Amino acid sequence: MDDQKNTYNLKAVVMETGLKPVTLRAWERRYGLPEPKRTAGKHRLYSQRDIDMLKWLLARQKEGVTISQAVSIWRNMEADGQDPLVAASPVSGFVSVTHLPEGIGEQLSDLRQAWIDACRAFDEARVDQIMTQAYSRFPVELVCLEVLQKGVAEIGMEWYTGDATVQQEHFASAQAMRRLEMLVAAQPLPTRSERILVGCAPKDTHSLSALLLTFLLRRYGWDVVYLGADVPTEQLVETIEATAPDLVIFTAQLLSTAVSLLTISNILADHQIAFAFGGLAFITMPTLAEHISGYFLGTTLVDAPRQVQRIFARDLPPIAPPAADPVYQTASRQFEQRRAAIEATIWGNLDQIGMPPYFLSEINGYFGRDISAALKLGDIELLEANLDWLLVLIDNHGWPRELLNVYLRAYNEAVQTHLPMAEHPLRGWLEQAIMAEN
């Protein structure tokens, strides 16, 4: 059927949508939507698309959006080349909006800042009050993405830069997780046949993204089994045999946890189950996704449900990583065998490095895990993001930035001693990093 053909009169549209004639005429006059054709006798004739558009606008109203805001969203989506009736189905159109209409972004920013302030003050009653206010004004998906997810990210960045305490960051995360768990539990039974498993990579304890993804996918009608944080590879086979998923999704926030997705993708490939992945690690290190076999869900949670839809429609090509590099395989084995000796040598030079023991322990563990991951993934350049993280930590402690160079030189000397392989990727990378810091 041609949904653009004008075949419905005003009475039919009123019966189909439940709108009053006076309201419909007011919308046409005030907002220019819909735009019915006129017969020779000046009677209105509407298309099926007009009816679907009106239902879409009414759905946005039920979510707490004003009609003027809903019309603005519709027009912005069309301006971006999106069809709102396709992009927004079956969840709120807000989820698909790239650029929020003028005014809405500011309102959400104000709500987010108020939520952050309440979390920093450990004021749970105020947090709940702000969330109730947000839900009354905006669609739930938009609140989750713009207030909870971004709010937690901002407090996390404040902790990272020394402007918030660990306790404040944990409190904010707990508040967001509590809200999301309530929303996930309140979702209706699935309307789609496909089943999806969602979890966090082994040793990855940051589960907010995975839980938010679970909520969005359930809103789309999929049957989603949420496995939570730090899902081990052990007994993964038993889990997939018990749940029979059509797709398994893992998130990873760090390079050191993302590397475990290599093992998971192989397990799922052996059982002919589709595998998809995403998370902060793939945003901070854009080339990381090239090394994982499976489907990359993109850099924003907003896009993930549509990417899943494309996976099931076989419209999204999977990533096929290059064959393993023998040089990297040898280098990885050498590093694993001699990592303890390298770190012991660095500890022996503690006085020359001038770094507090507790920080040296932390930095050795973090740096060593990332080196191990980069070598297993076959791309030593993935370590670049590691240096930025270390510099921020040093800045937060009020130490001179030269301390990073001192540490890198000490690490390089230990590597030269314990990794005799001349073409070892780590040796060249460390030398370049030291030169860049000079």
Contacts in CASP RR format, 6 or more apart in sequence:
PFRMAT RR
TARGET T0000
AUTHOR 0000-0000-0000
METHOD contacts of the structure
MODEL  1
MDDQKNTYNLKAVVMETGLKPVTLRAWERRYGLPEPKRTAGKHRLYSQRD
IDMLKWLLARQKEGVTISQAVSIWRNMEADGQDPLVAASPVSGFVSVTHL
PEGIGEQLSDLRQAWIDACRAFDEARVDQIMTQAYSRFPVELVCLEVLQK
GVAEIGMEWYTGDATVQQEHFASAQAMRRLEMLVAAQPLPTRSERILVGC
APKDTHSLSALLLTFLLRRYGWDVVYLGADVPTEQLVETIEATAPDLVIF
TAQLLSTAVSLLTISNILADHQIAFAFGGLAFITMPTLAEHISGYFLGTT
LVDAPRQVQRIFARDLPPIAPPAADPVYQTASRQFEQRRAAIEATIWGNL
DQIGMPPYFLSEINGYFGRDISAALKLGDIELLEANLDWLLVLIDNHGWP
RELLNVYLRAYNEAVQTHLPMAEHPLRGWLEQAIMAEN
1 48 0 8 1.000
2 48 0 8 1.000
3 47 0 8 1.000
3 48 0 8 1.000
3 49 0 8 1.000
3 52 0 8 1.000
4 47 0 8 1.000
4 48 0 8 1.000
4 49 0 8 1.000
5 47 0 8 1.000
5 48 0 8 1.000
6 36 0 8 1.000
6 37 0 8 1.000
6 45 0 8 1.000
6 46 0 8 1.000
6 47 0 8 1.000
6 50 0 8 1.000
7 45 0 8 1.000
7 46 0 8 1.000
7 47 0 8 1.000
7 48 0 8 1.000
8 16 0 8 1.000
8 45 0 8 1.000
8 46 0 8 1.000
8 47 0 8 1.000
8 48 0 8 1.000
8 50 0 8 1.000
8 51 0 8 1.000
9 43 0 8 1.000
9 44 0 8 1.000
9 45 0 8 1.000
9 46 0 8 1.000
10 21 0 8 1.000
10 24 0 8 1.000
10 43 0 8 1.000
10 44 0 8 1.000
10 46 0 8 1.000
12 46 0 8 1.000
13 19 0 8 1.000
13 24 0 8 1.000
13 46 0 8 1.000
13 50 0 8 1.000
13 51 0 8 1.000
13 54 0 8 1.000
14 20 0 8 1.000
14 21 0 8 1.000
14 24 0 8 1.000
16 51 0 8 1.000
17 24 0 8 1.000
17 51 0 8 1.000
17 54 0 8 1.000
17 55 0 8 1.000
17 58 0 8 1.000
19 54 0 8 1.000
19 58 0 8 1.000
24 54 0 8 1.000
27 33 0 8 1.000
27 34 0 8 1.000
27 57 0 8 1.000
27 67 0 8 1.000
28 34 0 8 1.000
28 35 0 8 1.000
28 36 0 8 1.000
31 67 0 8 1.000
31 68 0 8 1.000
31 71 0 8 1.000
32 71 0 8 1.000
33 53 0 8 1.000
33 57 0 8 1.000
33 71 0 8 1.000
33 74 0 8 1.000
34 46 0 8 1.000
34 50 0 8 1.000
34 53 0 8 1.000
34 54 0 8 1.000
35 50 0 8 1.000
36 44 0 8 1.000
36 45 0 8 1.000
36 46 0 8 1.000
36 50 0 8 1.000
37 44 0 8 1.000
37 45 0 8 1.000
38 44 0 8 1.000
38 45 0 8 1.000
39 45 0 8 1.000
49 85 0 8 1.000
52 85 0 8 1.000
53 74 0 8 1.000
53 84 0 8 1.000
53 85 0 8 1.000
56 70 0 8 1.000
56 74 0 8 1.000
56 84 0 8 1.000
56 85 0 8 1.000
56 88 0 8 1.000
56 93 0 8 1.000
57 67 0 8 1.000
57 70 0 8 1.000
57 71 0 8 1.000
57 74 0 8 1.000
59 92 0 8 1.000
60 69 0 8 1.000
60 70 0 8 1.000
60 73 0 8 1.000
60 92 0 8 1.000
60 93 0 8 1.000
60 139 0 8 1.000
61 67 0 8 1.000
61 70 0 8 1.000
63 92 0 8 1.000
63 94 0 8 1.000
63 138 0 8 1.000
63 139 0 8 1.000
63 140 0 8 1.000
64 136 0 8 1.000
64 137 0 8 1.000
64 138 0 8 1.000
64 139 0 8 1.000
65 73 0 8 1.000
65 94 0 8 1.000
65 138 0 8 1.000
65 139 0 8 1.000
69 101 0 8 1.000
69 104 0 8 1.000
72 101 0 8 1.000
72 102 0 8 1.000
72 104 0 8 1.000
73 84 0 8 1.000
73 93 0 8 1.000
73 94 0 8 1.000
73 97 0 8 1.000
73 101 0 8 1.000
74 84 0 8 1.000
76 97 0 8 1.000
76 99 0 8 1.000
76 101 0 8 1.000
77 83 0 8 1.000
77 84 0 8 1.000
77 87 0 8 1.000
77 88 0 8 1.000
77 93 0 8 1.000
77 96 0 8 1.000
77 97 0 8 1.000
78 84 0 8 1.000
80 98 0 8 1.000
80 99 0 8 1.000
82 96 0 8 1.000
84 93 0 8 1.000
84 96 0 8 1.000
87 93 0 8 1.000
87 96 0 8 1.000
87 306 0 8 1.000
88 95 0 8 1.000
88 96 0 8 1.000
90 191 0 8 1.000
90 219 0 8 1.000
90 220 0 8 1.000
90 221 0 8 1.000
91 141 0 8 1.000
91 216 0 8 1.000
91 219 0 8 1.000
91 220 0 8 1.000
91 305 0 8 1.000
92 139 0 8 1.000
92 140 0 8 1.000
92 141 0 8 1.000
92 142 0 8 1.000
92 219 0 8 1.000
93 139 0 8 1.000
94 138 0 8 1.000
94 139 0 8 1.000
94 141 0 8 1.000
94 142 0 8 1.000
95 139 0 8 1.000
95 141 0 8 1.000
95 142 0 8 1.000
95 145 0 8 1.000
95 216 0 8 1.000
95 302 0 8 1.000
95 305 0 8 1.000
96 302 0 8 1.000
96 306 0 8 1.000
98 302 0 8 1.000
100 108 0 8 1.000
104 138 0 8 1.000
105 146 0 8 1.000
107 137 0 8 1.000
107 138 0 8 1.000
108 134 0 8 1.000
108 138 0 8 1.000
108 142 0 8 1.000
108 146 0 8 1.000
108 147 0 8 1.000
111 130 0 8 1.000
111 133 0 8 1.000
111 134 0 8 1.000
111 143 0 8 1.000
111 146 0 8 1.000
111 147 0 8 1.000
112 146 0 8 1.000
112 147 0 8 1.000
112 150 0 8 1.000
112 151 0 8 1.000
112 154 0 8 1.000
114 126 0 8 1.000
114 130 0 8 1.000
115 127 0 8 1.000
115 130 0 8 1.000
115 131 0 8 1.000
115 134 0 8 1.000
115 147 0 8 1.000
115 148 0 8 1.000
115 151 0 8 1.000
116 151 0 8 1.000
116 154 0 8 1.000
116 155 0 8 1.000
116 172 0 8 1.000
118 126 0 8 1.000
118 127 0 8 1.000
118 130 0 8 1.000
119 127 0 8 1.000
119 155 0 8 1.000
119 168 0 8 1.000
119 171 0 8 1.000
119 172 0 8 1.000
119 175 0 8 1.000
120 155 0 8 1.000
120 164 0 8 1.000
120 168 0 8 1.000
120 172 0 8 1.000
122 167 0 8 1.000
122 168 0 8 1.000
122 171 0 8 1.000
124 175 0 8 1.000
127 175 0 8 1.000
130 147 0 8 1.000
131 143 0 8 1.000
131 147 0 8 1.000
131 179 0 8 1.000
134 143 0 8 1.000
134 147 0 8 1.000
135 143 0 8 1.000
138 146 0 8 1.000
140 183 0 8 1.000
141 216 0 8 1.000
141 219 0 8 1.000
144 179 0 8 1.000
144 180 0 8 1.000
144 183 0 8 1.000
144 212 0 8 1.000
144 215 0 8 1.000
144 216 0 8 1.000
145 212 0 8 1.000
145 301 0 8 1.000
145 302 0 8 1.000
148 176 0 8 1.000
148 179 0 8 1.000
148 180 0 8 1.000
148 208 0 8 1.000
148 212 0 8 1.000
149 176 0 8 1.000
149 208 0 8 1.000
149 209 0 8 1.000
149 212 0 8 1.000
149 301 0 8 1.000
151 172 0 8 1.000
151 176 0 8 1.000
152 172 0 8 1.000
152 173 0 8 1.000
152 176 0 8 1.000
152 208 0 8 1.000
155 164 0 8 1.000
155 168 0 8 1.000
155 169 0 8 1.000
155 172 0 8 1.000
156 164 0 8 1.000
156 169 0 8 1.000
156 172 0 8 1.000
158 164 0 8 1.000
158 168 0 8 1.000
158 169 0 8 1.000
159 165 0 8 1.000
159 166 0 8 1.000
159 168 0 8 1.000
159 169 0 8 1.000
160 392 0 8 1.000
160 396 0 8 1.000
161 392 0 8 1.000
161 395 0 8 1.000
161 396 0 8 1.000
162 396 0 8 1.000
173 208 0 8 1.000
176 208 0 8 1.000
177 207 0 8 1.000
177 208 0 8 1.000
177 211 0 8 1.000
180 208 0 8 1.000
180 211 0 8 1.000
180 212 0 8 1.000
180 215 0 8 1.000
181 211 0 8 1.000
183 215 0 8 1.000
184 211 0 8 1.000
184 214 0 8 1.000
184 215 0 8 1.000
184 218 0 8 1.000
184 226 0 8 1.000
187 215 0 8 1.000
187 218 0 8 1.000
187 219 0 8 1.000
190 218 0 8 1.000
190 221 0 8 1.000
190 222 0 8 1.000
190 223 0 8 1.000
190 224 0 8 1.000
191 221 0 8 1.000
192 220 0 8 1.000
192 221 0 8 1.000
192 222 0 8 1.000
192 223 0 8 1.000
193 223 0 8 1.000
194 222 0 8 1.000
194 223 0 8 1.000
194 246 0 8 1.000
194 247 0 8 1.000
194 312 0 8 1.000
195 222 0 8 1.000
195 223 0 8 1.000
195 224 0 8 1.000
195 225 0 8 1.000
195 243 0 8 1.000
195 244 0 8 1.000
195 245 0 8 1.000
195 246 0 8 1.000
195 247 0 8 1.000
196 217 0 8 1.000
196 222 0 8 1.000
196 223 0 8 1.000
196 224 0 8 1.000
196 225 0 8 1.000
196 245 0 8 1.000
196 246 0 8 1.000
196 247 0 8 1.000
196 248 0 8 1.000
196 249 0 8 1.000
196 308 0 8 1.000
197 224 0 8 1.000
197 225 0 8 1.000
197 227 0 8 1.000
197 239 0 8 1.000
197 240 0 8 1.000
197 243 0 8 1.000
197 245 0 8 1.000
197 247 0 8 1.000
197 248 0 8 1.000
197 249 0 8 1.000
198 210 0 8 1.000
198 213 0 8 1.000
198 214 0 8 1.000
198 217 0 8 1.000
198 224 0 8 1.000
198 225 0 8 1.000
198 226 0 8 1.000
198 227 0 8 1.000
198 228 0 8 1.000
198 249 0 8 1.000
198 250 0 8 1.000
198 251 0 8 1.000
199 207 0 8 1.000
199 210 0 8 1.000
199 226 0 8 1.000
199 227 0 8 1.000
199 228 0 8 1.000
199 229 0 8 1.000
199 231 0 8 1.000
199 249 0 8 1.000
199 250 0 8 1.000
199 251 0 8 1.000
200 206 0 8 1.000
200 207 0 8 1.000
200 210 0 8 1.000
200 227 0 8 1.000
200 228 0 8 1.000
200 229 0 8 1.000
200 230 0 8 1.000
200 231 0 8 1.000
200 250 0 8 1.000
200 251 0 8 1.000
200 252 0 8 1.000
200 257 0 8 1.000
201 230 0 8 1.000
201 231 0 8 1.000
201 250 0 8 1.000
201 251 0 8 1.000
201 252 0 8 1.000
201 257 0 8 1.000
201 258 0 8 1.000
201 260 0 8 1.000
201 261 0 8 1.000
201 264 0 8 1.000
202 230 0 8 1.000
202 231 0 8 1.000
202 232 0 8 1.000
202 233 0 8 1.000
202 257 0 8 1.000
202 260 0 8 1.000
203 230 0 8 1.000
203 256 0 8 1.000
203 257 0 8 1.000
203 260 0 8 1.000
204 229 0 8 1.000
204 230 0 8 1.000
204 251 0 8 1.000
204 252 0 8 1.000
204 253 0 8 1.000
204 254 0 8 1.000
204 257 0 8 1.000
205 229 0 8 1.000
205 230 0 8 1.000
206 229 0 8 1.000
206 253 0 8 1.000
206 280 0 8 1.000
207 228 0 8 1.000
207 229 0 8 1.000
209 251 0 8 1.000
209 253 0 8 1.000
209 279 0 8 1.000
209 280 0 8 1.000
209 301 0 8 1.000
210 226 0 8 1.000
210 228 0 8 1.000
210 229 0 8 1.000
210 249 0 8 1.000
210 251 0 8 1.000
211 226 0 8 1.000
211 228 0 8 1.000
212 301 0 8 1.000
213 249 0 8 1.000
213 251 0 8 1.000
213 301 0 8 1.000
213 304 0 8 1.000
214 224 0 8 1.000
214 226 0 8 1.000
216 301 0 8 1.000
216 304 0 8 1.000
216 305 0 8 1.000
217 224 0 8 1.000
217 304 0 8 1.000
217 305 0 8 1.000
217 308 0 8 1.000
218 224 0 8 1.000
219 305 0 8 1.000
220 305 0 8 1.000
220 308 0 8 1.000
220 309 0 8 1.000
222 308 0 8 1.000
225 243 0 8 1.000
225 245 0 8 1.000
227 239 0 8 1.000
231 250 0 8 1.000
233 260 0 8 1.000
233 263 0 8 1.000
233 264 0 8 1.000
233 267 0 8 1.000
236 264 0 8 1.000
236 267 0 8 1.000
237 267 0 8 1.000
237 271 0 8 1.000
240 248 0 8 1.000
240 268 0 8 1.000
240 271 0 8 1.000
240 273 0 8 1.000
245 273 0 8 1.000
246 273 0 8 1.000
246 274 0 8 1.000
246 312 0 8 1.000
247 273 0 8 1.000
247 274 0 8 1.000
247 275 0 8 1.000
247 276 0 8 1.000
247 308 0 8 1.000
247 311 0 8 1.000
247 312 0 8 1.000
248 264 0 8 1.000
248 268 0 8 1.000
248 273 0 8 1.000
248 274 0 8 1.000
248 275 0 8 1.000
248 276 0 8 1.000
249 275 0 8 1.000
249 276 0 8 1.000
249 277 0 8 1.000
249 278 0 8 1.000
249 297 0 8 1.000
249 308 0 8 1.000
250 261 0 8 1.000
250 264 0 8 1.000
250 275 0 8 1.000
250 276 0 8 1.000
250 277 0 8 1.000
250 278 0 8 1.000
251 277 0 8 1.000
251 278 0 8 1.000
251 279 0 8 1.000
252 258 0 8 1.000
252 260 0 8 1.000
252 261 0 8 1.000
252 277 0 8 1.000
252 278 0 8 1.000
252 279 0 8 1.000
252 280 0 8 1.000
252 281 0 8 1.000
252 282 0 8 1.000
253 279 0 8 1.000
253 280 0 8 1.000
253 281 0 8 1.000
254 280 0 8 1.000
254 281 0 8 1.000
255 281 0 8 1.000
255 285 0 8 1.000
255 288 0 8 1.000
255 369 0 8 1.000
255 370 0 8 1.000
255 373 0 8 1.000
255 374 0 8 1.000
255 382 0 8 1.000
255 383 0 8 1.000
255 385 0 8 1.000
255 386 0 8 1.000
256 366 0 8 1.000
256 369 0 8 1.000
256 370 0 8 1.000
256 372 0 8 1.000
256 373 0 8 1.000
257 281 0 8 1.000
258 277 0 8 1.000
258 281 0 8 1.000
258 282 0 8 1.000
258 288 0 8 1.000
258 292 0 8 1.000
258 373 0 8 1.000
258 377 0 8 1.000
259 372 0 8 1.000
259 373 0 8 1.000
259 376 0 8 1.000
259 377 0 8 1.000
261 277 0 8 1.000
261 292 0 8 1.000
262 291 0 8 1.000
262 292 0 8 1.000
262 293 0 8 1.000
262 376 0 8 1.000
262 377 0 8 1.000
264 275 0 8 1.000
265 275 0 8 1.000
265 277 0 8 1.000
265 292 0 8 1.000
265 293 0 8 1.000
265 294 0 8 1.000
266 293 0 8 1.000
268 274 0 8 1.000
268 275 0 8 1.000
269 275 0 8 1.000
269 293 0 8 1.000
274 294 0 8 1.000
274 295 0 8 1.000
274 311 0 8 1.000
274 318 0 8 1.000
275 293 0 8 1.000
275 294 0 8 1.000
275 295 0 8 1.000
276 294 0 8 1.000
276 295 0 8 1.000
276 296 0 8 1.000
276 297 0 8 1.000
276 307 0 8 1.000
276 308 0 8 1.000
276 311 0 8 1.000
277 289 0 8 1.000
277 292 0 8 1.000
277 294 0 8 1.000
277 295 0 8 1.000
277 296 0 8 1.000
277 297 0 8 1.000
278 289 0 8 1.000
278 296 0 8 1.000
278 297 0 8 1.000
278 298 0 8 1.000
278 304 0 8 1.000
281 288 0 8 1.000
282 288 0 8 1.000
282 289 0 8 1.000
282 296 0 8 1.000
282 298 0 8 1.000
282 299 0 8 1.000
283 299 0 8 1.000
284 385 0 8 1.000
285 382 0 8 1.000
285 384 0 8 1.000
285 385 0 8 1.000
287 379 0 8 1.000
287 381 0 8 1.000
287 382 0 8 1.000
288 377 0 8 1.000
288 379 0 8 1.000
288 382 0 8 1.000
289 296 0 8 1.000
289 319 0 8 1.000
290 319 0 8 1.000
290 321 0 8 1.000
291 321 0 8 1.000
291 377 0 8 1.000
291 378 0 8 1.000
291 379 0 8 1.000
292 319 0 8 1.000
292 321 0 8 1.000
293 318 0 8 1.000
293 319 0 8 1.000
293 320 0 8 1.000
293 321 0 8 1.000
294 318 0 8 1.000
294 319 0 8 1.000
295 307 0 8 1.000
295 311 0 8 1.000
295 316 0 8 1.000
295 318 0 8 1.000
295 319 0 8 1.000
296 307 0 8 1.000
296 319 0 8 1.000
297 303 0 8 1.000
297 304 0 8 1.000
297 307 0 8 1.000
297 308 0 8 1.000
298 304 0 8 1.000
298 307 0 8 1.000
307 316 0 8 1.000
310 316 0 8 1.000
324 378 0 8 1.000
325 378 0 8 1.000
327 423 0 8 1.000
327 425 0 8 1.000
328 375 0 8 1.000
328 376 0 8 1.000
328 378 0 8 1.000
328 425 0 8 1.000
330 421 0 8 1.000
331 375 0 8 1.000
331 419 0 8 1.000
331 421 0 8 1.000
331 424 0 8 1.000
331 425 0 8 1.000
331 426 0 8 1.000
332 372 0 8 1.000
332 375 0 8 1.000
332 376 0 8 1.000
332 378 0 8 1.000
334 419 0 8 1.000
334 421 0 8 1.000
334 424 0 8 1.000
335 342 0 8 1.000
335 371 0 8 1.000
335 372 0 8 1.000
335 375 0 8 1.000
335 419 0 8 1.000
335 424 0 8 1.000
335 426 0 8 1.000
336 372 0 8 1.000
338 418 0 8 1.000
338 419 0 8 1.000
339 368 0 8 1.000
339 371 0 8 1.000
339 372 0 8 1.000
341 414 0 8 1.000
341 418 0 8 1.000
342 411 0 8 1.000
342 414 0 8 1.000
342 415 0 8 1.000
342 418 0 8 1.000
342 419 0 8 1.000
343 364 0 8 1.000
343 365 0 8 1.000
343 368 0 8 1.000
343 414 0 8 1.000
345 413 0 8 1.000
345 414 0 8 1.000
345 417 0 8 1.000
345 418 0 8 1.000
346 353 0 8 1.000
346 360 0 8 1.000
346 364 0 8 1.000
346 410 0 8 1.000
346 411 0 8 1.000
346 414 0 8 1.000
347 360 0 8 1.000
347 364 0 8 1.000
349 410 0 8 1.000
349 413 0 8 1.000
350 357 0 8 1.000
350 360 0 8 1.000
352 406 0 8 1.000
352 410 0 8 1.000
353 360 0 8 1.000
353 403 0 8 1.000
353 406 0 8 1.000
353 407 0 8 1.000
353 410 0 8 1.000
354 403 0 8 1.000
354 406 0 8 1.000
355 363 0 8 1.000
355 403 0 8 1.000
355 406 0 8 1.000
355 407 0 8 1.000
359 393 0 8 1.000
359 397 0 8 1.000
363 390 0 8 1.000
363 393 0 8 1.000
363 407 0 8 1.000
366 386 0 8 1.000
366 389 0 8 1.000
366 390 0 8 1.000
367 386 0 8 1.000
367 390 0 8 1.000
367 411 0 8 1.000
370 382 0 8 1.000
370 383 0 8 1.000
370 386 0 8 1.000
371 383 0 8 1.000
371 426 0 8 1.000
373 382 0 8 1.000
374 380 0 8 1.000
374 381 0 8 1.000
374 382 0 8 1.000
374 383 0 8 1.000
375 425 0 8 1.000
375 426 0 8 1.000
378 425 0 8 1.000
380 425 0 8 1.000
380 426 0 8 1.000
380 429 0 8 1.000
381 429 0 8 1.000
383 429 0 8 1.000
383 433 0 8 1.000
387 404 0 8 1.000
387 433 0 8 1.000
387 437 0 8 1.000
390 404 0 8 1.000
390 407 0 8 1.000
391 401 0 8 1.000
391 404 0 8 1.000
394 400 0 8 1.000
394 401 0 8 1.000
394 403 0 8 1.000
394 404 0 8 1.000
395 401 0 8 1.000
401 437 0 8 1.000
404 437 0 8 1.000
405 434 0 8 1.000
405 437 0 8 1.000
405 438 0 8 1.000
408 430 0 8 1.000
408 433 0 8 1.000
408 434 0 8 1.000
408 437 0 8 1.000
409 434 0 8 1.000
411 430 0 8 1.000
412 427 0 8 1.000
412 430 0 8 1.000
412 431 0 8 1.000
412 434 0 8 1.000
415 424 0 8 1.000
415 426 0 8 1.000
415 427 0 8 1.000
415 430 0 8 1.000
416 427 0 8 1.000
419 426 0 8 1.000
419 427 0 8 1.000
421 427 0 8 1.000
END
